[in-house]
Amino acid sequence: MTSEGSVAGRGLAPITQAALWTILNGFLSSLMVVFAREATAELHPFVVTFFRCFVSFLTMLPWMVRSGASGLKTTKVGFYSLRGFVSFVSMSAWFYGVTLVPIAIATALNFTAPLFATAGAALILGETVRIRRWAAVALGFVGVLVILRPGVSVMEVGLLFILLSAGASGMNSVTVKYLARTESPATIVAYMTLYLTPLSLIPALFTWSWPSLSQWGWLLGLGVCGTLAHFSTARAYRLADASACAPFEFLRLPVAAVLGYFLFAETLDLWTWVGAAVIAGSTLYVAHREAKVARDEGAEPMKISPLPGA
């Protein structure tokens, strides 16, 4: 009996287990932002990005050693290179953006990643996206405008970096969907760390400073939470479809709001909550339609990482 079966035997249905793993992921993802905010108090965001990538590399290193060259054999080096670049852009923009904007607003705008992914799948992979999904995508970006309110308040540079991160994350999901047709999940993750670690080191060297003792603690917490959050996501997706997990991912927003309020005295106005609700509703609909189309075609729905900057 699998570990999932043993847990289910104690009374938890698979969907309930998936919900709990997704909620745990949301909490860990919010903690990641807190740790990143604390780490960037003394370190440049580029340095923090490098250490985040380096921890991921160390996590995958035992698998790469065991698998050897055969585990990294591929004919899609070009697409792996594209994924490495967009992942680097997403992570760097995220760690820079969260130093400038409230945690909850950054979290709300990060929920647009599936909307970017839907557009990218249509434009790059040639997937058929019908009018209802396009309408949901458009509505989601209306929610973005509600949060940003151009003309009402200054559109901060940090918000643009968060949107850049979400857009790159959506593109990252498109590349993963393409690679997953022939590549194993472990190989996909391993190549990401192999690309991200040296890529993130280049800008970090121009802004380098060694972490203090307390900063090492924040960086370690960031790396541990990131690893556990990826594990939680993988467990949730093994137990239920991404569309079933999606509603629980949005619990990350109130968690981020509470942490931002108590740790950084950040508050949100009504319009931010309205915009976040619009984005959440459109993203949920896109996830539902993606899953339905995939079931009808006998394919795997696109699994979009709910981790910010991933």
TORMAR-415841 format. One record per residue (C-alpha): residue number from 1; x, z, y. Coordinates in pm, 1 decimal, m for minus. Layout:
% TORMAR-415841
NODE kese        u        w        v
NODE  NUM        X        Z        Y
...
END
This chain:
% TORMAR-415841
NODE kese        u        w        v
NODE    1      0.0      0.0      0.0
NODE    2    132.5    m86.5    346.2
NODE    3    183.2    167.2    617.4
NODE    4   m115.2     22.1    798.4
NODE    5   m326.0     70.0    487.1
NODE    6   m219.2    429.5    447.9
NODE    7   m313.6    504.0    805.5
NODE    8   m645.6    326.8    768.2
NODE    9   m707.4    531.5    455.9
NODE   10   m700.8    842.2    672.6
NODE   11  m1005.2    713.8    860.4
NODE   12   m867.2    485.0   1133.5
NODE   13   m990.0    126.0   1127.0
NODE   14   m733.9   m147.2   1205.4
NODE   15   m893.6   m222.0   1543.8
NODE   16   m873.6    148.9   1632.5
NODE   17   m508.1    158.9   1534.3
NODE   18   m443.9   m156.5   1739.9
NODE   19   m617.7      3.6   2038.0
NODE   20   m402.9    316.1   2010.5
NODE   21    m82.2    113.0   1984.6
NODE   22   m190.1    m94.2   2287.9
NODE   23   m269.2    218.0   2490.3
NODE   24     70.5    361.7   2395.8
NODE   25    230.0     37.8   2509.8
NODE   26     53.4     67.8   2844.8
NODE   27    179.3    421.5   2895.9
NODE   28    536.0    325.6   2801.3
NODE   29    523.8     19.3   3027.5
NODE   30    417.1    237.1   3320.4
NODE   31    699.3    480.2   3245.7
NODE   32    940.1    186.5   3246.1
NODE   33    840.5    112.6   3604.9
NODE   34    896.9    476.4   3701.0
NODE   35   1241.2    478.7   3539.8
NODE   36   1326.3    145.4   3705.5
NODE   37   1215.8    279.7   4044.6
NODE   38   1433.5    588.9   4000.6
NODE   39   1731.9    388.2   3875.5
NODE   40   1716.2    148.2   4170.5
NODE   41   1732.0    441.1   4412.5
NODE   42   2112.2    421.0   4373.9
NODE   43   2172.7    102.4   4174.2
NODE   44   2096.7   m255.2   4276.0
NODE   45   1803.2   m408.4   4081.2
NODE   46   2040.8   m668.4   3935.9
NODE   47   2252.3   m391.4   3781.8
NODE   48   1940.9   m225.2   3639.7
NODE   49   1830.3   m560.3   3494.5
NODE   50   2165.4   m600.9   3319.9
NODE   51   2152.2   m257.6   3158.3
NODE   52   1793.9   m322.9   3044.3
NODE   53   1908.3   m647.6   2878.6
NODE   54   2220.2   m486.3   2734.5
NODE   55   2012.6   m216.9   2561.3
NODE   56   1794.5   m489.7   2407.8
NODE   57   2109.5   m665.8   2286.5
NODE   58   2234.4   m345.9   2121.7
NODE   59   1892.8   m305.2   1956.6
NODE   60   1911.0   m653.1   1802.0
NODE   61   2282.2   m640.7   1716.4
NODE   62   2238.8   m483.3   1367.8
NODE   63   1992.6   m758.3   1271.0
NODE   64   2226.9  m1030.2   1399.1
NODE   65   2518.2   m881.2   1202.4
NODE   66   2312.3   m864.9    882.0
NODE   67   2169.7  m1216.1    922.9
NODE   68   2493.6  m1382.1   1020.7
NODE   69   2509.1  m1738.5   1146.1
NODE   70   2220.0  m1846.7    923.4
NODE   71   1980.8  m1617.2   1112.3
NODE   72   2061.3  m1796.3   1437.6
NODE   73   2053.1  m2150.9   1302.8
NODE   74   1825.4  m2366.6   1517.5
NODE   75   1770.3  m2719.1   1646.2
NODE   76   1592.5  m2601.6   1962.6
NODE   77   1883.9  m2482.1   2175.6
NODE   78   1734.4  m2650.9   2482.4
NODE   79   1406.9  m2463.2   2459.1
NODE   80   1589.1  m2137.8   2390.2
NODE   81   1793.7  m2199.8   2704.7
NODE   82   1474.8  m2256.2   2903.5
NODE   83   1326.5  m1935.4   2766.2
NODE   84   1641.8  m1741.0   2848.1
NODE   85   1633.0  m1864.1   3206.7
NODE   86   1263.2  m1793.9   3272.5
NODE   87   1294.0  m1451.7   3106.1
NODE   88   1586.5  m1371.6   3333.6
NODE   89   1388.5  m1479.8   3640.7
NODE   90   1085.8  m1276.2   3530.1
NODE   91   1280.9   m957.5   3462.8
NODE   92   1500.2   m979.6   3774.2
NODE   93   1204.9  m1051.5   4002.4
NODE   94   1009.7   m763.4   3847.7
NODE   95   1283.0   m502.7   3889.2
NODE   96   1338.8   m615.6   4247.3
NODE   97    968.0   m629.2   4331.3
NODE   98    883.2   m280.7   4204.6
NODE   99   1130.8   m133.5   4450.6
NODE  100    919.9   m270.8   4736.2
NODE  101    553.4   m237.3   4637.4
NODE  102    335.1     37.4   4485.6
NODE  103    349.2     59.9   4107.0
NODE  104    m24.2      0.7   4055.8
NODE  105    m29.9   m311.5   4275.2
NODE  106    269.4   m452.9   4086.9
NODE  107     88.2   m377.3   3759.8
NODE  108   m232.1   m546.8   3877.5
NODE  109    m49.7   m862.6   3985.8
NODE  110    142.9   m869.7   3656.9
NODE  111   m189.7   m923.8   3478.6
NODE  112   m188.1  m1280.1   3613.9
NODE  113     78.9  m1378.8   3357.7
NODE  114   m183.5  m1504.5   3105.3
NODE  115   m337.4  m1720.2   3378.8
NODE  116     m1.4  m1885.0   3446.8
NODE  117     45.8  m1923.4   3069.5
NODE  118   m286.2  m2104.6   3029.6
NODE  119   m196.4  m2349.5   3304.9
NODE  120    150.5  m2396.8   3157.2
NODE  121     16.4  m2461.3   2807.2
NODE  122   m203.9  m2737.1   2945.4
NODE  123     59.2  m2897.7   3165.7
NODE  124    365.3  m2857.8   2939.4
NODE  125    238.1  m2841.9   2580.7
NODE  126    m52.3  m3078.8   2645.1
NODE  127   m313.5  m2832.1   2518.5
NODE  128   m676.2  m2896.8   2602.5
NODE  129   m805.1  m2646.8   2857.5
NODE  130  m1167.6  m2703.9   2943.0
NODE  131  m1354.4  m2632.8   3262.0
NODE  132  m1455.9  m2275.2   3175.5
NODE  133  m1098.3  m2160.9   3124.0
NODE  134   m980.9  m2344.7   3435.7
NODE  135  m1260.5  m2171.2   3629.0
NODE  136  m1146.5  m1833.1   3493.4
NODE  137   m788.3  m1910.6   3597.9
NODE  138   m904.5  m2005.1   3947.4
NODE  139  m1113.6  m1687.7   3971.3
NODE  140   m812.3  m1480.0   3868.9
NODE  141   m610.4  m1618.1   4157.0
NODE  142   m898.1  m1539.7   4390.8
NODE  143   m841.0  m1180.6   4277.0
NODE  144   m475.9  m1219.0   4377.3
NODE  145   m582.8  m1327.9   4725.7
NODE  146   m813.2  m1025.8   4748.9
NODE  147   m514.9   m797.7   4679.2
NODE  148   m276.8   m982.9   4909.7
NODE  149   m538.4  m1054.0   5180.5
NODE  150   m328.1  m1304.4   5375.1
NODE  151   m417.1  m1285.5   5741.5
NODE  152   m538.7   m927.0   5706.0
NODE  153   m209.0   m762.4   5615.3
NODE  154    148.9   m883.9   5602.9
NODE  155    224.5  m1053.9   5273.3
NODE  156    522.3   m849.0   5169.6
NODE  157    824.4  m1009.0   5007.7
NODE  158    790.3   m766.3   4716.8
NODE  159    446.8   m903.1   4626.9
NODE  160    588.8  m1253.7   4607.6
NODE  161    860.0  m1132.2   4371.4
NODE  162    595.9   m971.4   4146.2
NODE  163    398.7  m1296.8   4139.3
NODE  164    719.5  m1487.6   4064.2
NODE  165    779.9  m1247.2   3775.7
NODE  166    425.2  m1301.6   3643.0
NODE  167    457.7  m1679.2   3670.9
NODE  168    790.3  m1677.9   3487.4
NODE  169    641.9  m1444.6   3224.7
NODE  170    359.0  m1693.1   3169.9
NODE  171    612.5  m1971.9   3126.5
NODE  172    802.0  m1747.8   2885.4
NODE  173    486.5  m1717.8   2673.5
NODE  174    453.0  m2095.9   2666.2
NODE  175    809.0  m2134.1   2536.8
NODE  176    748.3  m1866.3   2273.0
NODE  177    434.9  m2045.1   2153.9
NODE  178    633.0  m2366.0   2116.2
NODE  179    925.1  m2198.6   1939.6
NODE  180    697.6  m1997.2   1708.6
NODE  181    585.0  m2320.3   1543.6
NODE  182    916.2  m2340.0   1356.3
NODE  183   1128.3  m2033.8   1446.9
NODE  184   1107.1  m1678.4   1311.5
NODE  185   1010.9  m1392.8   1548.9
NODE  186   1344.2  m1216.5   1490.4
NODE  187   1539.4  m1531.5   1580.4
NODE  188   1334.5  m1577.5   1897.4
NODE  189   1402.6  m1219.2   2010.4
NODE  190   1770.7  m1238.4   1913.9
NODE  191   1828.7  m1553.3   2116.7
NODE  192   1654.0  m1394.0   2414.9
NODE  193   1901.2  m1103.8   2414.1
NODE  194   2195.7  m1340.5   2362.5
NODE  195   2094.5  m1537.9   2671.2
NODE  196   1971.4  m1253.8   2889.7
NODE  197   2273.0  m1024.8   2858.8
NODE  198   2536.6  m1265.2   3001.0
NODE  199   2286.5  m1420.9   3244.9
NODE  200   2196.0  m1082.3   3390.8
NODE  201   2562.8   m977.9   3407.6
NODE  202   2653.0  m1259.0   3651.4
NODE  203   2446.9  m1138.5   3952.8
NODE  204   2506.9   m775.2   3853.6
NODE  205   2884.1   m821.2   3900.2
NODE  206   2830.9   m917.1   4266.5
NODE  207   2635.4   m596.0   4332.9
NODE  208   2807.1   m371.9   4077.9
NODE  209   2829.7      5.0   4098.6
NODE  210   2868.7    244.8   3808.1
NODE  211   2568.2    468.8   3739.4
NODE  212   2597.0    838.2   3813.0
NODE  213   2518.5   1088.0   3538.3
NODE  214   2154.1   1114.5   3644.4
NODE  215   2125.1    734.9   3668.1
NODE  216   2246.8    699.7   3309.9
NODE  217   1947.2    911.9   3212.8
NODE  218   1702.9    681.8   3393.7
NODE  219   1866.8    373.1   3241.5
NODE  220   1852.6    524.1   2892.7
NODE  221   1486.3    609.7   2943.5
NODE  222   1421.4    254.2   3061.7
NODE  223   1587.9    107.2   2755.2
NODE  224   1417.3    342.4   2508.7
NODE  225   1073.5    288.7   2662.8
NODE  226   1125.6    m87.4   2663.1
NODE  227   1220.2    m91.1   2295.9
NODE  228    930.7    134.8   2195.1
NODE  229    688.2    m68.5   2406.8
NODE  230    789.9   m392.3   2231.3
NODE  231    749.2   m215.9   1896.4
NODE  232    402.8    m92.1   1997.3
NODE  233    298.8   m442.3   2099.4
NODE  234    418.9   m589.1   1770.5
NODE  235    228.0   m324.0   1571.8
NODE  236    m89.1   m384.9   1771.1
NODE  237    m72.1   m762.5   1718.2
NODE  238    m20.3   m713.2   1343.6
NODE  239   m344.0   m516.4   1324.1
NODE  240   m573.1   m719.2   1551.6
NODE  241   m596.0  m1041.1   1750.3
NODE  242   m449.6  m1048.1   2098.2
NODE  243   m800.5  m1094.3   2240.7
NODE  244   m911.2   m768.7   2073.9
NODE  245   m610.5   m582.8   2219.2
NODE  246   m650.9   m728.5   2568.8
NODE  247   m920.4   m489.0   2701.5
NODE  248   m702.8   m188.4   2621.9
NODE  249   m403.0   m338.6   2802.3
NODE  250   m583.7   m291.8   3133.5
NODE  251   m573.9     85.9   3091.1
NODE  252   m217.9     43.0   3213.3
NODE  253   m352.7      4.5   3566.8
NODE  254   m510.6    352.1   3606.4
NODE  255   m206.1    504.7   3433.3
NODE  256     19.8    330.3   3685.2
NODE  257   m205.8    442.3   3971.7
NODE  258   m190.2    806.5   3859.1
NODE  259    188.4    799.6   3816.8
NODE  260    231.1    627.4   4152.8
NODE  261     10.7    883.4   4325.1
NODE  262    170.5   1196.1   4181.5
NODE  263    532.8   1079.5   4171.4
NODE  264    557.7    857.1   4478.8
NODE  265    248.8    948.8   4687.4
NODE  266    117.3    591.0   4657.0
NODE  267   m250.7    522.9   4722.5
NODE  268   m465.9    212.6   4670.3
NODE  269   m749.0     88.8   4886.9
NODE  270  m1085.3    m37.9   4760.8
NODE  271   m992.3   m404.8   4790.6
NODE  272   m691.8   m361.5   4564.2
NODE  273   m919.1   m222.3   4293.0
NODE  274  m1167.0   m508.3   4349.8
NODE  275   m892.4   m769.3   4321.6
NODE  276   m752.4   m601.2   4010.8
NODE  277  m1099.4   m602.9   3851.2
NODE  278  m1137.8   m975.8   3922.6
NODE  279   m797.0  m1049.9   3769.9
NODE  280   m876.1   m832.7   3466.3
NODE  281  m1212.6  m1001.4   3407.6
NODE  282  m1070.3  m1352.8   3431.0
NODE  283   m776.3  m1264.5   3205.3
NODE  284  m1008.2  m1112.6   2944.2
NODE  285  m1218.7  m1428.7   2943.3
NODE  286   m911.0  m1650.5   2908.5
NODE  287   m791.5  m1435.6   2613.9
NODE  288  m1135.5  m1458.1   2451.4
NODE  289  m1151.0  m1837.5   2488.0
NODE  290   m789.9  m1876.9   2368.3
NODE  291   m871.0  m1681.1   2052.3
NODE  292  m1192.4  m1876.6   1990.2
NODE  293  m1025.0  m2214.4   2032.3
NODE  294   m738.2  m2104.2   1803.5
NODE  295   m984.5  m1991.1   1533.2
NODE  296  m1174.5  m2319.0   1557.3
NODE  297   m850.0  m2516.2   1521.3
NODE  298   m699.8  m2284.5   1258.3
NODE  299   m402.4  m2205.3   1482.6
NODE  300   m243.9  m1888.9   1616.8
NODE  301   m364.1  m1780.1   1960.6
NODE  302    m99.1  m1744.5   2227.9
NODE  303     36.6  m1389.3   2227.1
NODE  304    132.3  m1299.4   2580.9
NODE  305    352.8   m996.9   2617.9
NODE  306    178.1   m726.9   2818.6
NODE  307    515.4   m584.9   2919.4
NODE  308    593.2   m630.1   3286.2
NODE  309    886.9   m857.6   3343.0
NODE  310    917.5   m941.0   2977.1
END
